[in-house]
Amino acid sequence: MIGRGIGIRKDIFAIRTVIYGFLIVGAITMALPYIWMLVTSIKPIEEIQAFPPTFRVKNPTLEPYRDLFRMVPMGRYIFNSLFVAGSITIFNVFATSLAGYAFAKHKFWGRDKIFFLFIGSLMIPWQINIIPGFVIVKNLGWLNTYKGLIIPSMAWCAFGIFLNRQFIYSIPDDLIDAARIDGCTEFMIYRLVILPLIKPVLATLAIFTFLQQWNNFVWPLVIIHTSHMRTLPLALAVLTGQFGANFGLVMAGAVVATVPMLVVYLLFQKYIIKGIEMTGLRDRL
């Protein structure tokens, strides 16, 4: 029995070693490009062009960052991305949580059919909506405007409705019935009972939505034709075309574009983990 227990522990140790080895290799593989981008952004041009290339920086400089904000209106691009991604995120989190509550806890005519229509829309490739969306935005006069960037993206919220509905469905009806007995209106029930229980899901949805909209390139490319309305992904593409030979400047722009995503993830990663844990607990129950 003792020998068998030692053998089991050795097997577990070997399996963990292999798993951690794969994770470490994967982490290094994913981190190396970002480290190279960061190092290149603080190198002088002669070190960037040196051969063979190296991670070592002999004479670090912030000149690429100064040139970046001096040559292009980078502050305006950052504001555009923050305003667009933030507006879409706030609306989608609020609207999808309300819709999820309605689909999970209220019975009305056609509820299941409407919900399945939302689920079915997830199977439609987003590329199909580009041309109809452009025609609608053009006819409304929303080209080169915040409305054209924000409002169409607010309509693509089927995943958020599905996520909220599945989570709210597991909340006991007794809590809602008790709130109704105490005289709460439906919106009070949503605000005082539902919202506190679904915060991890809302945080997870907010992070995914913000990162998706922050990195959105195709839709701004289609409807934005003026410099002052560009978002950061679109501005980086133009920056690469204008200053492609200036690798320090391009890498500095890429670093500036990725910093907000890293900050958002580092600040809210615990909510993602908590949301996954609670979802797993709900599935086991």
DOFILUM-668285 format. One line per 10 residues: number of its first residue (from 1); for each residue x, y, z of C-alpha. Coordinates in nm, 4 decimals. Layout:
# residues N
NUM) X/Y/Z; ...
# end
This chain:
# residues 285
1) 0.0000/0.0000/0.0000; 0.2845/0.2375/0.0854; 0.4617/0.1604/-0.2412; 0.1375/0.2102/-0.4336; 0.0818/0.5493/-0.2673; 0.4360/0.6580/-0.3543; 0.3792/0.5498/-0.7147; 0.0564/0.7509/-0.7377; 0.2304/1.0594/-0.5996; 0.5091/1.0189/-0.8568
11) 0.2537/0.9930/-1.1371; 0.0750/1.3061/-1.0144; 0.4064/1.4906/-0.9881; 0.5030/1.3833/-1.3414; 0.1659/1.4960/-1.4827; 0.1882/1.8314/-1.3052; 0.5447/1.8782/-1.4295; 0.4349/1.8219/-1.7888; 0.1344/2.0557/-1.7535; 0.3374/2.3328/-1.5901
21) 0.6072/2.2873/-1.8530; 0.3550/2.3423/-2.1330; 0.2112/2.6445/-1.9501; 0.5548/2.7995/-1.8982; 0.6505/2.7473/-2.2639; 0.3169/2.8949/-2.3749; 0.3556/3.1951/-2.1442; 0.7067/3.2662/-2.2710; 0.5959/3.2268/-2.6325; 0.3131/3.4765/-2.5823
31) 0.5231/3.7235/-2.3802; 0.8248/3.7396/-2.6123; 0.6562/3.9420/-2.8918; 0.5287/4.1988/-2.6421; 0.8683/4.2237/-2.4724; 1.0320/4.2698/-2.8135; 0.7800/4.5419/-2.9014; 0.8431/4.7214/-2.5709; 1.2214/4.6966/-2.6034; 1.2161/4.8180/-2.9632
41) 1.0036/5.1196/-2.8686; 1.2788/5.2532/-2.6414; 1.5749/5.1806/-2.8699; 1.7485/5.4485/-3.0777; 1.7295/5.3911/-3.4525; 2.0898/5.2659/-3.4825; 2.0245/4.9885/-3.2271; 1.7010/4.8899/-3.4002; 1.8856/4.8477/-3.7293; 2.1792/4.6619/-3.5711
51) 2.2442/4.3019/-3.6778; 2.2054/4.0558/-3.5203; 1.9063/4.1931/-3.3271; 1.9151/4.1725/-2.9492; 1.6908/4.2347/-2.6504; 1.9611/4.4439/-2.4835; 1.9170/4.8231/-2.4900; 2.2440/5.0129/-2.4597; 2.1078/5.3667/-2.4807; 1.7350/5.3707/-2.3946
61) 1.5380/5.6688/-2.5209; 1.1785/5.7979/-2.5114; 1.2186/5.9886/-2.8364; 0.9824/5.7520/-3.0293; 0.7038/5.8311/-2.7791; 0.7686/6.2066/-2.8048; 0.7654/6.1818/-3.1849; 0.4454/5.9769/-3.1698; 0.2475/6.2434/-2.9826; 0.4135/6.5251/-3.1783
71) 0.3610/6.3925/-3.5317; 0.0066/6.2540/-3.4974; -0.2911/6.3465/-3.2731; -0.2495/6.0336/-3.0613; -0.4419/6.1865/-2.7704; -0.7452/6.2290/-2.9965; -0.7204/5.8679/-3.1145; -0.7009/5.7405/-2.7568; -1.0061/5.9472/-2.6604; -1.2015/5.8138/-2.9600
81) -1.1257/5.4534/-2.8686; -1.2038/5.5050/-2.4999; -1.5297/5.6863/-2.5720; -1.6513/5.4350/-2.8304; -1.5475/5.1199/-2.6401; -1.6684/5.2598/-2.3063; -2.0091/5.3677/-2.4405; -2.0746/5.0333/-2.6084; -1.9625/4.8413/-2.3002; -2.1830/5.0370/-2.0577
91) -2.4904/5.0082/-2.2798; -2.4436/4.6380/-2.3577; -2.3870/4.5428/-1.9938; -2.7015/4.7291/-1.8837; -2.9240/4.6249/-2.1751; -2.8211/4.2590/-2.1839; -2.8654/4.2184/-1.8078; -3.2184/4.3581/-1.8344; -3.2955/4.1322/-2.1313; -3.1413/3.8332/-1.9550
101) -3.3602/3.8962/-1.6505; -3.6710/3.9176/-1.8702; -3.5905/3.5963/-2.0608; -3.4976/3.4039/-1.7458; -3.7663/3.5069/-1.4955; -4.0663/3.6368/-1.6932; -4.3144/3.4484/-1.9053; -4.4518/3.6263/-2.2111; -4.5773/3.5307/-2.5554; -4.2991/3.4114/-2.7851
111) -4.0297/3.4263/-2.5174; -3.8502/3.1066/-2.6183; -3.8842/3.1768/-2.9920; -3.7380/3.5259/-2.9528; -3.4548/3.3917/-2.7403; -3.3720/3.1265/-2.9997; -3.3636/3.3997/-3.2651; -3.0977/3.5775/-3.0597; -2.9029/3.2526/-3.0250; -2.9387/3.1873/-3.3973
121) -2.7929/3.5285/-3.4769; -2.4663/3.4156/-3.3160; -2.4191/3.1704/-3.6026; -2.4337/3.4455/-3.8665; -2.0821/3.5629/-3.9667; -2.0352/3.9280/-3.8735; -1.8871/3.9988/-4.2176; -2.2342/3.9554/-4.3696; -2.3588/4.2610/-4.1767; -2.0895/4.5005/-4.3009
131) -2.2497/4.6037/-4.6333; -2.6102/4.6354/-4.5004; -2.4750/4.8185/-4.1961; -2.2777/5.0603/-4.4122; -2.5821/5.1322/-4.6316; -2.7986/5.2033/-4.3262; -2.5362/5.4253/-4.1630; -2.4816/5.6156/-4.4881; -2.8552/5.6755/-4.5399; -2.8849/5.8019/-4.1832
141) -2.5938/6.0426/-4.2362; -2.3827/5.8811/-3.9648; -2.0588/5.8396/-4.1598; -1.7582/5.9875/-3.9746; -1.9610/6.0271/-3.6532; -1.9649/5.8716/-3.3076; -2.3218/5.7555/-3.3706; -2.2041/5.5501/-3.6659; -1.9298/5.3925/-3.4561; -2.1354/5.3243/-3.1430
151) -2.5021/5.2555/-3.2238; -2.4569/4.9672/-3.4756; -2.2199/4.7911/-3.2332; -2.4793/4.8222/-2.9556; -2.7098/4.5983/-3.1583; -2.4625/4.3072/-3.1568; -2.5342/4.1903/-2.8017; -2.6780/3.8381/-2.8435; -2.3895/3.6776/-2.6575; -2.4425/3.9083/-2.3586
161) -2.8137/3.8254/-2.3475; -2.7361/3.4541/-2.3602; -2.4712/3.4794/-2.0861; -2.6947/3.6806/-1.8514; -3.0023/3.4689/-1.9160; -2.8202/3.1452/-1.8372; -2.6779/3.2836/-1.5146; -2.9952/3.4578/-1.3924; -3.1945/3.1415/-1.4672; -3.0116/2.9698/-1.1767
171) -3.1170/3.2351/-0.9221; -3.3952/3.0950/-0.6981; -3.7419/3.2313/-0.7716; -3.8044/3.2552/-0.3967; -3.5774/3.5599/-0.3761; -3.7766/3.7392/-0.6442; -4.1104/3.6388/-0.4921; -3.9979/3.7660/-0.1520; -3.9012/4.0991/-0.3056; -4.2426/4.1275/-0.4738
181) -4.4160/4.0561/-0.1418; -4.2130/4.3377/0.0139; -4.3552/4.5737/-0.2481; -4.0601/4.5994/-0.4892; -4.1279/4.6937/-0.8489; -3.9700/4.4936/-1.1307; -3.6888/4.7447/-1.1741; -3.6260/4.7455/-0.7981; -3.6024/4.3671/-0.8064; -3.3526/4.3959/-1.0895
191) -3.1492/4.6614/-0.9086; -3.1612/4.5226/-0.5530; -3.1787/4.1453/-0.6064; -3.0498/4.0516/-0.9520; -2.7617/4.2962/-1.0004; -2.5741/4.2110/-0.6778; -2.5856/3.8410/-0.7672; -2.4622/3.8741/-1.1255; -2.1737/4.1179/-1.0746; -1.9069/3.8602/-1.1723
201) -2.0892/3.7851/-1.4973; -2.1338/4.1546/-1.5749; -1.7654/4.2191/-1.5062; -1.6644/3.9344/-1.7367; -1.8990/4.0578/-2.0091; -1.7742/4.4151/-1.9672; -1.4114/4.3082/-2.0077; -1.4795/4.0994/-2.3171; -1.6925/4.3726/-2.4736; -1.4413/4.6492/-2.4006
211) -1.1469/4.4524/-2.5373; -1.3417/4.3518/-2.8465; -1.4446/4.7090/-2.9230; -1.1004/4.8479/-2.8374; -0.9498/4.6164/-3.1002; -1.2272/4.6681/-3.3551; -1.0657/4.7571/-3.6860; -1.2950/4.6636/-3.9735; -1.6052/4.8680/-3.8815; -1.4170/5.1960/-3.8191
221) -1.2251/5.1331/-4.1425; -1.5547/5.1098/-4.3325; -1.7287/5.4228/-4.2018; -1.4478/5.6566/-4.0915; -1.2750/5.8640/-4.3591; -1.1465/6.1617/-4.1606; -0.8346/6.1771/-3.9450; -0.9887/6.3230/-3.6288; -1.2447/6.0375/-3.5980; -0.9988/5.7488/-3.6197
231) -0.9792/5.4948/-3.3398; -0.6461/5.3515/-3.2271; -0.6454/5.0319/-3.4415; -0.7229/5.2379/-3.7504; -0.4667/5.5004/-3.6525; -0.1992/5.2315/-3.6059; -0.2651/5.0967/-3.9553; -0.2260/5.4461/-4.1005; 0.0803/5.5034/-3.8832; 0.2418/5.1891/-4.0207
241) 0.1771/5.3071/-4.3746; 0.3161/5.6555/-4.3141; 0.6135/5.5696/-4.0934; 0.6683/5.2006/-4.1696; 1.0459/5.2454/-4.1854; 1.0488/5.4094/-3.8400; 1.0120/5.0919/-3.6353; 1.0610/5.2729/-3.3047; 0.7667/5.5036/-3.3743; 0.5421/5.2189/-3.4879
251) 0.6313/5.0059/-3.1849; 0.5686/5.3002/-2.9521; 0.2207/5.3350/-3.1030; 0.1572/4.9634/-3.0518; 0.2644/4.9876/-2.6869; 0.0314/5.2834/-2.6277; -0.2556/5.0873/-2.7859; -0.2008/4.7773/-2.5717; -0.1496/4.9445/-2.2314; -0.5246/5.0088/-2.1658
261) -0.6061/4.6444/-2.2436; -0.3441/4.5228/-1.9990; -0.4686/4.7631/-1.7314; -0.8313/4.6550/-1.7768; -0.7412/4.2863/-1.7589; -0.5112/4.3197/-1.4579; -0.7692/4.5218/-1.2637; -1.0630/4.2922/-1.3353; -0.9110/3.9467/-1.3844; -1.0376/3.8343/-1.0415
271) -1.3948/3.8916/-1.1617; -1.3341/3.6715/-1.4645; -1.2044/3.3918/-1.2411; -1.4935/3.4371/-0.9987; -1.7445/3.4316/-1.2826; -1.5984/3.1077/-1.4166; -1.6007/2.9529/-1.0680; -1.9632/3.0511/-1.0070; -2.0654/2.9240/-1.3507; -1.8970/2.5914/-1.2777
281) -2.0721/2.5704/-0.9399; -2.4062/2.6412/-1.1040; -2.3486/2.3683/-1.3623; -2.2634/2.1147/-1.0911; -2.5766/2.2041/-0.9001
# end
